[in-house]
């Protein structure tokens, strides 16, 4: 289809800010069908605003502070798995980001389903940019089968949670809030969409951070010293990171912020004109 590519700040601001109502978020047809038409990326207006509020609620400090030790545990296990191996940094960062996104979405209670979720998602991911031809043997066909299985797993989790009648403070719990009125299909589309959003972008930032630290030994030394001093400050043999520790990392935080400023985390984003412009 006809496309226009924009790169100047003025043109990008026109599309994304000043005249945003003239353009809607869009993705290639195969990706839209795999993520689901109810995913937050494909909407504007009240529905988008509601989903955005629900997602942001899950990443507020009060929600994150309790899972810091679990994220650290995932990081340690990830690094240990590299011992003695040559790795592809970006792919390993994608796997790490996936583990953390599952924790943020489902909490610790649904760990039983994580392997099946990962297996289905990897098949789905392979078909994201394939031609949308749904014939047996094609990447798209395999991906759509995996997408159906993912939805079934999510329906099982939703049914189990409703039987438990508990309040959950993870993202899925936020989506399930009765007053929000989201259907199971809408929840599934947005869970799968947010895994997609979390993986590549987070992995990209982490990969750039490692690259820049490797190129700047003095900064790497400063970050290492800062992290070392936090570990030395632990008392009673407690070595798990806490939320308070993450607030005491000024050099590390600056490295992250500078990486976000300099690196190209997203190469491009899609918009579709809703009328002639």
Secondary structure as GFF3:
##gff-version 3
##sequence-region A 1 277
A	DSSP	alpha_helix	9	13	.	.	.	ID=ss1
A	DSSP	pi_helix	14	18	.	.	.	ID=ss2
A	DSSP	three_ten_helix	20	22	.	.	.	ID=ss3
A	DSSP	beta_strand	23	25	.	.	.	ID=ss4
A	DSSP	alpha_helix	29	35	.	.	.	ID=ss5
A	DSSP	three_ten_helix	40	42	.	.	.	ID=ss6
A	DSSP	alpha_helix	45	58	.	.	.	ID=ss7
A	DSSP	alpha_helix	61	64	.	.	.	ID=ss8
A	DSSP	three_ten_helix	65	67	.	.	.	ID=ss9
A	DSSP	alpha_helix	68	81	.	.	.	ID=ss10
A	DSSP	alpha_helix	89	106	.	.	.	ID=ss11
A	DSSP	three_ten_helix	111	113	.	.	.	ID=ss12
A	DSSP	alpha_helix	114	126	.	.	.	ID=ss13
A	DSSP	alpha_helix	139	164	.	.	.	ID=ss14
A	DSSP	alpha_helix	171	176	.	.	.	ID=ss15
A	DSSP	three_ten_helix	178	180	.	.	.	ID=ss16
A	DSSP	alpha_helix	184	215	.	.	.	ID=ss17
A	DSSP	alpha_helix	217	232	.	.	.	ID=ss18
A	DSSP	alpha_helix	243	246	.	.	.	ID=ss19
A	DSSP	alpha_helix	250	262	.	.	.	ID=ss20
A	DSSP	beta_strand	271	273	.	.	.	ID=ss21
###
